[in-house]
Amino acid sequence: MKRSRFIRVLTFVFSIALGVGLFVLLLLREDPKVIALSLTTFGVLPFIGYVAISLINFCLYVWRWQLIVNAQTGIKNAVSFWRMYLHRMGGYAVSYLTPAAQVGGEPARIALLATEPRVSLKQAAGSAILDIAFELVAFITFVTAGVVLAMIEGLGEGTNTLLVVIAGLFAVFLFLLFFFLRLARGRGFFVPIFRFFGLHKLKSLDKVEASITETESIMSVFLGKNPRLIGGIVPLSLLMISFRVVETFYIAWFFGVSLNFGQAFLVSTLPGLALLIPVPAGLGVFEGGFEGIFTLLAIPLSAVAFSLIIRARDAIFVAIGLIHMLAKGTISFRNNHLRKL
């Protein structure tokens, strides 16, 4: 095994072990019997309702991606909504199972979309990169609002932790803004980095640079020629991420706890920071985030039980995504095999 691969495997195993350790620690602190009783209180029908709400919200994520693909290809419904839905589920599944929770699944959904006859690989890559960029902007804006609200409420008073978090989020926001401006002005983003490190001097990477250049050109055209569409995508992205507040209200209600808006907003934002930590699915860290915010806000809820409802929903999403990827892989193999006959 190569050294670089060994380090990646070791890092992945370590992150998994860390997540499992944190999760078990929280499980033991809350008492498994209390957690089981809480889950029983929640019930099966409310869980089905929660999954249904999440599936409907997922439609908005797919719609945003489809709008970008349609604009890039110049074809209305270049890919059917249902197929786009499944492709994004595939990307979600990979993201969930990798340490890079927000972006880990992008190569998967790029590959899935590229199997569509009306979409080129470069268009698939460009659409996915733009889609995740819009999502990250909305995510950072949403979490920043939560951190600011936490400061207004006096949480974390006497420490500089929240200020550091805001500074970090603002830095990432500026980075994304720089990314959009560079592409919108046709100056490129990835190619300058590629050339800065001297990779363009390697003949073996000539095709790679050409591919990146073409992909960035597709994204630049989209950003430059679709201001009205972009003006609609931005509020749509904020609406989608804000839907987490509704889901938080819903889960807490069926646990028998009534939250006010401030509590629901903080619960739906601050634990989301765990997804930025390189642990698959934020295991342990995600639950720890809920426990911390529940304690600070004096919310009488089991953090582990609350997170398990979300994880059970996520497990269904991951299953759908993996089944689609396996089916798509089988179909692609079969089609390639038939072409060779």
C-alpha positions as CSV (number, residue, x, y, z in Angstrom):
1,M,0.0,0.0,0.0
2,K,1.3,3.4,-1.0
3,R,2.2,5.8,1.8
4,S,-0.3,8.5,0.8
5,R,-3.1,5.9,0.6
6,F,-2.1,4.4,3.9
7,I,-2.3,7.9,5.5
8,R,-5.8,8.5,4.0
9,V,-7.0,5.1,5.3
10,L,-5.4,5.7,8.7
11,T,-7.0,9.2,8.9
12,F,-10.4,7.8,7.9
13,V,-10.2,5.0,10.6
14,F,-9.1,7.5,13.2
15,S,-12.0,9.9,12.4
16,I,-14.5,6.9,12.6
17,A,-13.0,5.8,15.9
18,L,-13.2,9.3,17.3
19,G,-16.8,9.7,16.2
20,V,-17.9,6.3,17.6
21,G,-16.1,7.1,20.9
22,L,-17.9,10.4,21.3
23,F,-21.2,8.8,20.4
24,V,-20.8,6.0,22.9
25,L,-19.8,8.5,25.6
26,L,-22.9,10.5,25.0
27,L,-25.0,7.4,24.9
28,L,-23.8,6.3,28.3
29,R,-24.2,9.8,29.8
30,E,-27.8,10.0,28.9
31,D,-28.8,6.4,29.9
32,P,-29.9,4.1,27.0
33,K,-33.2,3.4,28.7
34,V,-34.2,7.1,28.8
35,I,-33.2,7.4,25.1
36,A,-35.3,4.4,24.2
37,L,-38.3,5.8,26.2
38,S,-38.0,9.1,24.3
39,L,-37.9,7.4,20.9
40,T,-41.0,5.4,21.9
41,T,-42.7,8.7,22.9
42,F,-42.0,10.1,19.4
43,G,-43.8,7.3,17.6
44,V,-43.7,5.8,14.1
45,L,-46.4,8.0,12.4
46,P,-44.7,11.3,13.4
47,F,-41.4,9.8,12.0
48,I,-43.1,9.0,8.7
49,G,-44.4,12.5,8.6
50,Y,-40.9,13.9,9.3
51,V,-39.4,11.8,6.4
52,A,-42.2,13.0,4.1
53,I,-41.4,16.7,5.0
54,S,-37.7,16.1,4.4
55,L,-38.4,14.4,1.0
56,I,-40.5,17.4,-0.1
57,N,-37.8,19.8,1.0
58,F,-35.3,17.8,-0.9
59,C,-37.3,18.6,-4.1
60,L,-36.2,22.2,-3.7
61,Y,-32.5,21.2,-3.7
62,V,-33.1,19.2,-6.8
63,W,-35.0,22.0,-8.5
64,R,-32.1,24.4,-7.9
65,W,-29.7,22.0,-9.5
66,Q,-32.0,21.4,-12.4
67,L,-32.4,25.1,-13.0
68,I,-28.6,25.3,-13.3
69,V,-28.3,22.3,-15.6
70,N,-31.1,23.6,-17.8
71,A,-29.4,27.0,-18.1
72,Q,-26.1,25.4,-19.0
73,T,-27.3,23.0,-21.6
74,G,-29.9,25.4,-23.0
75,I,-32.5,22.6,-22.9
76,K,-35.6,22.7,-20.8
77,N,-35.8,19.6,-18.6
78,A,-32.5,18.3,-20.1
79,V,-32.8,15.6,-17.4
80,S,-36.1,14.6,-15.8
81,F,-36.8,15.8,-12.3
82,W,-37.1,12.3,-11.0
83,R,-33.7,11.3,-12.4
84,M,-32.1,14.4,-11.0
85,Y,-33.7,13.6,-7.6
86,L,-32.1,10.2,-7.6
87,H,-28.7,11.5,-8.8
88,R,-28.7,14.0,-5.9
89,M,-29.6,11.3,-3.5
90,G,-26.6,9.4,-4.7
91,G,-24.4,12.4,-4.0
92,Y,-26.0,12.8,-0.6
93,A,-25.2,9.2,0.3
94,V,-21.5,9.6,-0.5
95,S,-21.3,12.9,1.3
96,Y,-22.9,11.4,4.4
97,L,-20.5,8.5,4.5
98,T,-17.3,10.5,4.0
99,P,-15.5,13.0,6.3
100,A,-16.1,15.9,3.9
101,A,-19.8,16.0,4.7
102,Q,-20.7,19.1,2.6
103,V,-18.7,18.3,-0.5
104,G,-17.6,14.7,-0.4
105,G,-20.4,13.5,-2.7
106,E,-20.0,15.9,-5.5
107,P,-17.8,13.6,-7.7
108,A,-20.5,11.0,-7.3
109,R,-23.3,13.1,-8.5
110,I,-21.2,14.6,-11.3
111,A,-20.5,11.0,-12.5
112,L,-24.2,10.2,-12.2
113,L,-25.4,13.3,-14.1
114,A,-22.7,12.7,-16.8
115,T,-24.4,9.4,-17.7
116,E,-27.3,11.4,-19.1
117,P,-27.1,11.7,-22.9
118,R,-27.9,15.5,-23.0
119,V,-25.4,16.5,-20.4
120,S,-21.6,16.5,-20.9
121,L,-19.1,15.7,-18.2
122,K,-18.0,19.3,-18.1
123,Q,-21.6,20.6,-17.8
124,A,-22.2,18.1,-15.0
125,A,-19.1,19.2,-13.2
126,G,-19.9,22.9,-13.6
127,S,-23.5,22.5,-12.4
128,A,-22.5,20.5,-9.3
129,I,-19.8,23.0,-8.4
130,L,-22.1,26.0,-8.7
131,D,-24.9,24.1,-6.9
132,I,-22.7,23.3,-3.9
133,A,-21.3,26.8,-3.9
134,F,-24.8,28.3,-3.6
135,E,-25.5,25.8,-0.9
136,L,-22.4,26.7,1.1
137,V,-23.2,30.4,0.9
138,A,-26.7,29.7,2.3
139,F,-25.4,27.3,4.9
140,I,-22.8,29.8,6.1
141,T,-25.3,32.7,6.2
142,F,-27.8,30.5,8.1
143,V,-25.2,29.3,10.7
144,T,-23.8,32.8,11.1
145,A,-27.2,34.1,11.8
146,G,-27.5,31.4,14.5
147,V,-24.2,32.4,16.0
148,V,-25.1,36.1,16.1
149,L,-28.5,35.2,17.8
150,A,-26.5,33.1,20.3
151,M,-24.4,36.1,21.2
152,I,-27.5,38.3,21.5
153,E,-29.0,35.7,23.8
154,G,-25.9,35.8,25.9
155,L,-24.8,32.2,25.1
156,G,-21.0,31.8,25.4
157,E,-20.8,35.1,27.3
158,G,-17.3,35.7,28.7
159,T,-15.5,33.7,25.9
160,N,-14.3,34.5,22.5
161,T,-15.4,31.2,21.0
162,L,-18.4,32.7,19.1
163,L,-16.4,35.6,17.8
164,V,-13.8,33.1,16.4
165,V,-16.6,31.1,14.8
166,I,-18.0,34.2,13.2
167,A,-14.6,35.3,11.9
168,G,-14.1,31.8,10.4
169,L,-17.5,31.8,8.8
170,F,-17.0,35.3,7.4
171,A,-13.6,34.3,5.9
172,V,-15.2,31.3,4.2
173,F,-18.0,33.6,2.9
174,L,-15.5,36.0,1.5
175,F,-13.7,33.1,-0.2
176,L,-16.9,32.0,-1.9
177,L,-17.7,35.5,-2.9
178,F,-14.2,35.8,-4.5
179,F,-14.9,32.4,-6.3
180,F,-18.2,33.8,-7.8
181,L,-16.7,37.1,-8.8
182,R,-13.7,35.5,-10.5
183,L,-15.9,33.2,-12.5
184,A,-18.5,35.9,-13.3
185,R,-15.7,38.1,-14.8
186,G,-14.3,35.2,-16.8
187,R,-11.0,35.2,-15.0
188,G,-11.2,31.6,-13.8
189,F,-10.6,30.2,-10.4
190,F,-9.2,26.7,-10.5
191,V,-6.9,27.3,-13.6
192,P,-4.9,30.1,-11.9
193,I,-4.4,27.8,-8.9
194,F,-3.4,25.0,-11.3
195,R,-0.8,27.3,-13.0
196,F,0.4,28.8,-9.7
197,F,1.7,25.4,-8.7
198,G,3.3,24.9,-12.0
199,L,1.1,21.9,-12.9
200,H,0.6,23.3,-16.4
201,K,4.3,22.5,-17.2
202,L,3.6,18.8,-16.9
203,K,2.7,17.4,-20.4
204,S,0.7,14.6,-18.8
205,L,-1.7,17.2,-17.3
206,D,-2.3,19.2,-20.6
207,K,-5.7,17.6,-21.0
208,V,-6.6,18.2,-17.4
209,E,-5.9,21.9,-17.7
210,A,-8.0,22.1,-20.9
211,S,-10.8,20.3,-19.2
212,I,-10.8,22.6,-16.2
213,T,-10.6,25.7,-18.5
214,E,-13.7,24.5,-20.4
215,T,-15.6,23.7,-17.3
216,E,-14.9,27.1,-15.8
217,S,-15.9,28.7,-19.1
218,I,-19.3,27.0,-18.8
219,M,-19.7,28.3,-15.3
220,S,-18.6,31.8,-16.3
221,V,-21.2,31.9,-19.0
222,F,-23.9,30.8,-16.6
223,L,-23.0,33.5,-14.0
224,G,-22.6,36.2,-16.6
225,K,-25.8,35.6,-18.7
226,N,-28.3,34.6,-16.0
227,P,-28.5,37.4,-13.4
228,R,-32.3,37.0,-13.0
229,L,-32.0,33.2,-12.5
230,I,-29.2,33.8,-10.0
231,G,-31.4,36.4,-8.3
232,G,-34.0,33.7,-7.8
233,I,-31.6,30.9,-6.8
234,V,-30.1,32.9,-3.9
235,P,-33.4,33.4,-1.9
236,L,-34.4,29.8,-2.9
237,S,-31.2,28.5,-1.3
238,L,-31.9,30.5,1.9
239,L,-35.5,29.2,2.0
240,M,-34.3,25.6,1.7
241,I,-31.7,25.9,4.5
242,S,-34.2,27.8,6.7
243,F,-36.6,24.8,6.4
244,R,-34.4,23.2,9.1
245,V,-36.2,25.4,11.6
246,V,-39.5,23.9,10.6
247,E,-38.1,20.4,11.0
248,T,-36.7,21.3,14.4
249,F,-40.1,22.6,15.6
250,Y,-41.7,19.4,14.2
251,I,-39.3,16.9,16.0
252,A,-39.4,18.8,19.3
253,W,-43.2,18.9,19.2
254,F,-43.6,15.2,18.9
255,F,-41.1,14.7,21.7
256,G,-43.6,16.7,23.8
257,V,-41.5,19.9,23.9
258,S,-42.7,23.3,22.6
259,L,-39.9,25.5,21.4
260,N,-40.0,29.3,20.8
261,F,-38.6,30.6,17.5
262,G,-35.2,31.6,19.0
263,Q,-34.7,28.1,20.5
264,A,-35.7,26.4,17.3
265,F,-33.4,28.6,15.2
266,L,-30.4,28.0,17.5
267,V,-31.0,24.2,17.6
268,S,-31.2,24.1,13.8
269,T,-28.1,26.2,13.2
270,L,-25.3,25.7,15.8
271,P,-25.1,21.9,15.7
272,G,-24.7,22.2,11.9
273,L,-21.2,23.4,12.6
274,A,-20.4,19.7,13.4
275,L,-20.7,19.0,9.7
276,L,-17.6,21.1,9.0
277,I,-15.5,18.8,11.2
278,P,-13.9,15.9,9.2
279,V,-15.8,13.0,10.9
280,P,-18.1,10.9,8.7
281,A,-21.7,12.1,9.2
282,G,-20.4,14.2,12.1
283,L,-20.9,11.1,14.3
284,G,-20.6,11.9,18.0
285,V,-19.9,15.6,17.2
286,F,-23.4,16.2,15.9
287,E,-24.9,14.6,19.0
288,G,-22.5,16.6,21.2
289,G,-23.6,19.8,19.5
290,F,-27.3,19.1,20.3
291,E,-26.4,18.3,23.9
292,G,-24.5,21.5,24.3
293,I,-27.2,23.7,22.9
294,F,-30.0,21.8,24.8
295,T,-28.1,22.4,28.0
296,L,-27.5,26.1,27.3
297,L,-31.1,26.7,26.4
298,A,-32.5,24.5,29.2
299,I,-34.4,22.4,26.7
300,P,-35.6,19.1,28.4
301,L,-34.8,16.9,25.4
302,S,-32.5,13.9,25.0
303,A,-29.8,15.0,22.5
304,V,-29.1,11.5,21.4
305,A,-32.8,10.7,20.9
306,F,-33.3,13.9,18.9
307,S,-30.2,13.2,16.7
308,L,-31.3,9.6,16.2
309,I,-34.6,10.7,14.6
310,I,-32.5,12.8,12.2
311,R,-30.1,10.0,11.6
312,A,-32.9,7.5,10.9
313,R,-34.2,9.9,8.2
314,D,-30.7,10.2,6.9
315,A,-30.3,6.4,6.8
316,I,-33.4,6.2,4.5
317,F,-31.9,8.9,2.2
318,V,-28.5,7.1,2.1
319,A,-30.2,3.8,1.3
320,I,-32.1,5.4,-1.6
321,G,-28.9,7.0,-2.9
322,L,-26.8,3.8,-2.6
323,I,-29.5,1.7,-4.3
324,H,-29.6,4.2,-7.2
325,M,-25.8,4.2,-7.5
326,L,-25.7,0.5,-7.6
327,A,-28.5,0.2,-10.1
328,K,-26.9,3.0,-12.2
329,G,-23.6,1.3,-12.1
330,T,-25.1,-2.0,-13.3
331,I,-27.0,-0.3,-16.1
332,S,-23.9,1.6,-17.3
333,F,-21.9,-1.6,-17.3
334,R,-24.6,-3.4,-19.2
335,N,-24.9,-0.6,-21.8
336,N,-21.1,-0.5,-22.3
337,H,-21.0,-4.2,-22.6
338,L,-23.7,-4.2,-25.3
339,R,-21.9,-1.5,-27.3
340,K,-18.8,-3.8,-27.5
341,L,-20.8,-6.7,-28.9
